[in-house]
Amino acid sequence: MPTPPLILLLSGSLRAGSTNEAVLRTVQALAPAARVRAVRYDGLAGLPHFNPDEDADPLPRPVAELREAIDRADGILICSPEYAGTLPGSFKNLLDWTVGGTEIVGKPVAWTNAAAPGRGQGAEATLRTVLGYTGAALVEPACVRIPVDRGTLDAEGLLTDPEARRQLVRVLGLLAGREDTPPPEDRAAAPHELNLWRRQLGKVPAPVWRRTELQILILADNGLTDLPPDIGRLHRLTTLDLGHNHLTAVPDELGALTGLTGFLYLHDNRLTELPASLGRLTLLRYLNVGENALTALPDSLGRMTSLRELRAQHNRLSALPDTLGHLRDLRELWLRGNALESLPASTADLHELRHLDLRENALAELPPPLARLPRLRHLDVRGNRLTRLPEWLLDLPALEKLDLRWNPCARATPLLTELERRGCVVLL
């Protein structure tokens, strides 16, 4: 028989006879009925005042014990009073000690409010804010208000109200992920975003891969060197940010995220190639693979037909795939700082392209396929090797800005004069 899930109970009160403690003692008594184990944390009073200078190994022993308790738990239930419109200072101190660790990241967390009707909203608001910084997975349907009247407690200080006890059993079931938990798509208020930007993680905490309800995942600037295949589990993602890390490769499973419709950031890593499986991301609108060490883009790029913006600046590209022209909805193409000497003929099929950045490449002439881009407005070719300009520039009806700086081409020609007469800004 599998071991029942372990729920850690955190009280925000140090007061003897606290109604919050009464709620959590009742929860502990009801745990078998919910098919879970429940353990109360009793180290609140012993935690030192939060000091960022001490949030490093070796941690103060009470802090290490707190984080170990959180790490062992499968879920966390909080019951805290409200003092002066917010959380008690002692409990806010506890939460501050969790921010620097990864134990709570992705961990299911809920709270119950024992305050009288009309009170406790300030504590709830503060909890929501702080838990957002910790990366915890707030289980909204399990966050309930159960006002406690001391007259409803039995001799052992437990709640006797049948409805309150039923709600607490349901809360435990939700935290444990029981089958009666509403599916993510039915949780209108459920959190679908996890922002772990600049948390110095080093690696992605394992609980993140259980957050299959996530739609937005931000892992930027964490010193990540590896992205495990588990990323493929997060099939509801619409936006994924892996920028500013140290990744040398991304797994094929990235292509399993076919729900990506917004943004995929892979920029500022150490990638030398991209998996062909990216071609499965046919709904993606924005892809940034700039600031890497890519020598080629995969042919499967042409299957990403929903792309509106593609950024591949500052790589080592000497050519682009012939399938580029399949990106019929592409509006912006950023290719600065590569080694391109030409563009594929299929570029002529990018009829929606508005902005093309070809700065700092190796172009000796403007690529002829550009002559067939009716919506091209901005063309930036600074820092190439252009010595002459083609007459077909006059046939680009939407051209508004042509940046030719730092090229050895002539500065005064009838062609450029005519472009300026038509209202095109020409920079030399």
C-alpha positions in Angstrom: 0.0 0.0 0.0 1.5 3.4 -1.0 2.4 5.8 1.8 -0.3 8.5 2.2 0.7 12.0 1.3 2.2 14.1 4.1 0.6 17.6 4.8 2.6 20.0 6.9 0.5 22.3 9.1 1.8 25.8 9.7 0.1 28.0 12.4 0.7 31.7 12.3 -0.1 32.2 15.9 2.1 31.8 19.1 -0.9 32.4 21.3 -1.9 29.7 23.8 -5.5 28.5 23.0 -5.4 30.0 19.5 -8.4 29.2 17.3 -5.9 28.8 14.5 -4.2 26.0 16.5 -7.7 24.5 17.1 -8.3 24.4 13.4 -5.0 22.7 12.7 -5.4 20.2 15.6 -8.8 19.3 14.1 -7.1 18.9 10.7 -4.6 16.5 12.2 -7.4 14.5 13.8 -9.3 14.3 10.5 -6.2 13.3 8.4 -7.0 9.6 8.3 -10.5 10.4 7.0 -8.8 12.3 4.1 -6.3 9.5 3.5 -3.4 11.7 4.3 -0.8 12.1 7.1 -0.7 15.5 8.8 2.1 16.9 11.1 2.1 20.3 12.8 5.2 22.5 12.8 6.0 23.8 16.2 9.2 25.7 15.7 7.8 29.1 14.9 9.0 30.7 18.2 12.5 29.4 17.8 13.2 30.9 14.4 15.9 33.7 14.4 15.0 37.0 12.9 15.4 36.8 9.1 18.9 38.0 8.0 19.9 37.6 4.3 23.5 37.3 5.4 22.6 34.1 7.3 20.6 32.6 4.4 23.5 30.5 3.3 25.1 27.2 4.2 25.3 26.3 7.0 21.9 27.6 7.8 20.9 28.3 11.4 19.6 25.0 12.8 16.0 26.1 13.3 15.9 27.4 9.7 17.4 24.1 8.4 14.8 22.1 10.3 12.0 24.3 8.8 13.2 23.8 5.3 13.6 20.0 5.9 10.1 19.8 7.1 8.8 21.7 4.0 10.9 19.5 1.8 9.5 16.3 3.3 5.9 17.4 2.9 3.7 16.8 -0.1 1.6 19.8 0.7 1.3 22.7 3.2 -1.8 24.0 5.0 -1.5 27.4 6.7 -3.8 28.8 9.3 -2.8 32.3 10.5 -4.5 35.2 12.3 -4.4 38.8 11.2 -2.7 41.4 13.2 -2.8 45.1 12.3 -4.2 44.3 8.9 -1.5 41.8 7.9 0.2 38.6 9.0 1.8 38.4 12.4 5.4 39.4 12.3 6.6 36.0 13.6 4.8 34.2 10.7 6.0 36.6 8.1 9.5 35.9 9.4 8.9 32.2 8.8 7.9 32.9 5.2 10.9 35.1 4.7 13.1 32.2 5.5 11.5 30.1 2.8 12.1 32.5 -0.1 15.8 31.8 -0.4 15.4 28.0 -0.7 13.8 25.8 -3.3 11.9 23.4 -1.0 8.6 25.2 -1.3 8.9 25.8 -5.1 6.0 24.0 -6.8 4.7 22.7 -3.5 0.8 22.7 -3.2 -0.1 25.2 -0.5 -3.4 26.4 0.8 -4.7 28.4 3.8 -7.8 28.4 6.0 -9.0 31.5 7.7 -10.5 31.1 11.2 -11.3 34.8 11.7 -14.8 36.1 12.2 -16.7 37.2 9.1 -15.4 40.5 7.6 -11.9 40.0 9.1 -8.7 38.3 7.9 -8.6 39.7 4.3 -5.4 41.6 5.0 -3.6 38.4 6.1 -4.9 36.6 3.1 -3.7 39.3 0.7 -0.2 39.3 2.3 -0.1 35.5 2.1 -0.9 35.6 -1.6 1.8 38.1 -2.3 4.5 36.4 -0.3 3.7 32.9 -1.5 4.0 34.3 -5.1 7.6 35.2 -4.3 8.4 31.7 -2.9 7.2 29.9 -6.1 4.6 27.8 -4.1 1.7 26.3 -6.0 -1.4 27.9 -4.4 -4.4 25.6 -4.5 -7.2 28.1 -4.6 -10.1 25.8 -4.1 -8.5 24.6 -0.9 -8.3 28.2 0.5 -11.4 28.5 2.6 -12.8 30.6 5.5 -14.1 28.6 8.5 -14.9 31.1 11.2 -14.4 29.5 14.6 -16.5 30.2 17.7 -14.8 29.0 20.8 -18.2 27.7 22.0 -18.1 25.1 19.2 -14.9 23.5 20.5 -15.1 20.2 22.4 -13.1 19.4 25.6 -10.0 18.6 23.6 -10.2 21.9 21.7 -11.3 20.4 18.4 -14.0 21.8 16.1 -17.4 20.0 16.4 -19.3 21.7 13.6 -20.0 18.9 11.0 -19.8 21.3 8.0 -16.5 22.8 9.2 -15.1 19.3 9.6 -16.3 18.3 6.2 -14.7 21.3 4.6 -11.4 20.5 6.3 -11.4 16.9 5.0 -12.0 18.3 1.5 -9.1 20.8 1.9 -6.8 17.9 2.7 -8.0 16.0 -0.3 -7.4 18.9 -2.6 -3.9 19.4 -1.2 -3.2 15.7 -1.8 -4.4 16.0 -5.4 -7.3 13.6 -4.8 -9.6 12.7 -7.7 -12.3 15.1 -6.4 -9.9 18.0 -7.0 -11.3 20.1 -9.9 -9.2 19.8 -13.0 -7.0 22.8 -13.8 -9.2 24.1 -16.6 -12.1 24.3 -14.1 -10.2 26.4 -11.6 -11.0 29.8 -12.8 -8.9 31.4 -10.1 -6.1 28.9 -10.0 -2.5 30.2 -10.5 -1.2 29.2 -14.0 2.0 31.2 -13.8 5.3 30.4 -12.1 7.9 33.1 -12.1 11.3 31.9 -10.9 13.3 34.7 -12.6 16.8 35.2 -11.1 16.4 32.8 -8.2 20.0 31.3 -8.6 18.5 27.9 -8.8 21.3 26.1 -10.7 18.8 23.5 -11.7 15.0 23.3 -12.0 13.4 22.0 -8.7 11.7 18.6 -9.3 8.3 19.8 -8.1 8.0 22.2 -11.0 7.6 19.2 -13.4 4.4 18.3 -11.5 2.8 21.6 -12.2 1.0 20.4 -15.3 -1.5 23.2 -15.0 1.1 25.8 -15.7 0.6 28.1 -18.7 3.5 30.5 -18.1 6.9 29.4 -16.8 9.7 31.8 -16.3 13.1 30.3 -15.5 15.3 33.1 -16.8 18.7 34.0 -15.3 19.1 31.0 -13.0 22.5 29.6 -14.1 20.8 26.5 -15.6 23.1 24.2 -17.4 20.7 21.4 -18.2 17.0 21.2 -19.1 15.7 17.7 -18.4 13.2 15.8 -20.7 10.6 16.4 -17.9 9.9 19.8 -19.6 7.7 17.8 -22.0 5.2 17.1 -19.2 4.1 20.8 -19.1 1.8 20.5 -22.1 -0.4 23.4 -21.2 2.4 26.0 -21.4 1.8 28.9 -23.7 4.9 30.9 -22.7 8.3 29.5 -21.7 11.3 31.7 -20.7 14.7 30.0 -20.5 16.7 33.0 -21.4 20.0 34.2 -19.7 21.1 30.7 -18.6 24.0 28.4 -19.5 22.2 25.8 -21.5 24.3 24.0 -24.1 21.4 22.0 -25.4 17.6 21.7 -25.1 15.9 18.3 -25.3 13.7 17.0 -28.1 10.8 17.0 -25.6 10.7 20.7 -26.0 8.8 20.0 -29.2 6.1 18.3 -27.2 4.9 21.7 -25.9 2.5 22.1 -28.8 0.4 24.4 -26.7 3.0 27.1 -26.9 1.2 30.0 -28.5 2.9 33.0 -27.0 6.6 33.3 -26.4 9.6 30.9 -26.3 12.8 32.5 -25.0 16.0 30.6 -25.5 18.3 33.6 -25.9 21.6 34.3 -24.2 22.6 30.6 -23.6 25.3 28.5 -25.1 23.3 26.6 -27.6 25.1 25.2 -30.7 22.1 23.6 -32.3 18.3 23.4 -32.0 16.4 20.2 -32.1 14.3 19.4 -35.2 11.4 18.8 -32.9 10.9 22.6 -32.6 9.1 22.3 -35.9 6.1 20.8 -34.0 5.5 24.2 -32.3 3.1 25.2 -35.1 1.2 27.7 -32.9 4.1 29.6 -31.5 4.1 33.4 -32.4 7.5 34.6 -31.0 10.8 32.7 -30.9 14.1 34.2 -29.6 17.2 32.1 -30.0 19.6 35.1 -30.1 22.9 35.4 -28.3 23.9 31.7 -28.7 26.5 29.9 -30.8 24.2 28.5 -33.4 25.7 27.7 -36.8 22.4 26.7 -38.4 18.7 26.8 -37.9 16.8 23.5 -38.4 14.9 22.9 -41.6 11.9 22.2 -39.5 11.7 25.9 -38.7 9.5 26.2 -41.8 6.7 24.3 -40.0 6.4 27.0 -37.4 3.9 28.8 -39.6 2.4 30.9 -36.8 5.6 32.8 -36.1 5.2 36.6 -36.1 8.7 37.4 -34.8 11.9 35.5 -35.1 15.1 36.6 -33.3 18.3 34.9 -34.1 20.8 37.8 -33.6 24.4 37.3 -32.5 24.9 33.7 -33.5 27.3 32.1 -36.1 24.8 31.7 -38.9 26.3 31.7 -42.4 23.0 30.6 -44.1 19.3 30.2 -43.4 17.2 27.2 -44.3 15.3 27.2 -47.6 12.1 26.6 -45.6 12.3 30.2 -44.2 9.8 31.2 -46.8 7.1 29.0 -45.3 6.7 31.5 -42.5 4.1 33.4 -44.3 2.9 35.4 -41.3 6.3 36.5 -40.2 6.4 40.3 -39.5 9.8 40.8 -37.9 13.1 39.0 -38.5 16.2 39.9 -36.5 19.5 38.5 -37.7 22.1 41.0 -36.5 25.6 39.9 -35.8 25.9 36.7 -37.9 27.9 35.8 -41.0 25.3 35.8 -43.6 26.4 36.5 -47.2 22.9 36.0 -48.7 19.3 35.0 -47.9 17.5 32.0 -49.4 15.3 32.6 -52.4 12.2 31.6 -50.4 12.6 34.9 -48.4 10.6 36.4 -51.3 7.6 34.6 -49.9 7.6 36.5 -46.6 4.9 38.9 -47.8 3.9 40.0 -44.3 7.5 41.0 -43.3 7.7 44.5 -41.9 11.0 44.7 -40.2 14.3 43.1 -41.3 17.5 43.6 -39.2 20.6 42.4 -41.1 23.2 44.5 -39.3 26.8 43.3 -38.9 26.7 40.4 -41.4 28.8 39.8 -44.5 26.5 41.0 -47.3 28.2 42.3 -50.4 24.9 43.1 -52.0 21.3 43.4 -50.9 19.7 40.0 -51.3 17.5 40.0 -54.4 14.6 38.2 -52.8 13.9 41.4 -50.8 12.6 43.0 -53.9 9.4 41.0 -53.5 8.5 42.1 -50.0 5.5 44.5 -50.4 5.1 45.3 -46.7 8.7 45.8 -45.8 9.0 49.1 -43.9 12.3 49.0 -42.0 15.5 47.5 -43.6 18.6 47.7 -41.4 21.9 46.7 -43.1 24.4 48.6 -41.1 27.9 47.3 -40.9 27.9 45.0 -44.0 30.0 45.2 -47.2 27.6 46.9 -49.6 29.2 48.9 -52.4 26.2 49.5 -54.6 22.4 49.6 -54.3 19.9 47.9 -56.6 17.3 49.9 -58.4 14.5 47.6 -57.1 14.6 49.4 -53.8 12.3 51.9 -55.6 9.8 49.1 -56.1 9.3 48.5 -52.3 6.0 50.4 -51.8 6.0 50.4 -48.0 9.7 51.2 -47.3 9.9 53.9 -44.6 13.5 53.5 -43.3 16.7 52.3 -44.9 19.8 52.2 -42.6 23.0 52.0 -44.7 25.5 53.2 -42.2 29.0 51.7 -42.0 28.9 50.4 -45.6 31.3 51.4 -48.4 28.5 52.4 -50.8 28.1 55.8 -52.4 26.4 58.4 -50.3 24.8 60.5 -53.0 22.9 58.7 -55.8 19.7 59.5 -57.7 18.3 56.3 -56.2 18.7 57.5 -52.7 17.5 61.0 -53.5 14.3 59.5 -55.0 13.8 57.3 -51.9 14.0 60.4 -49.7 11.7 62.3 -51.9 9.1 59.6 -51.4 9.4 59.9 -47.7 11.8 57.1 -46.9 14.3 57.9 -44.1 17.8 57.0 -45.5 20.6 56.8 -43.0 24.2 56.9 -44.4 
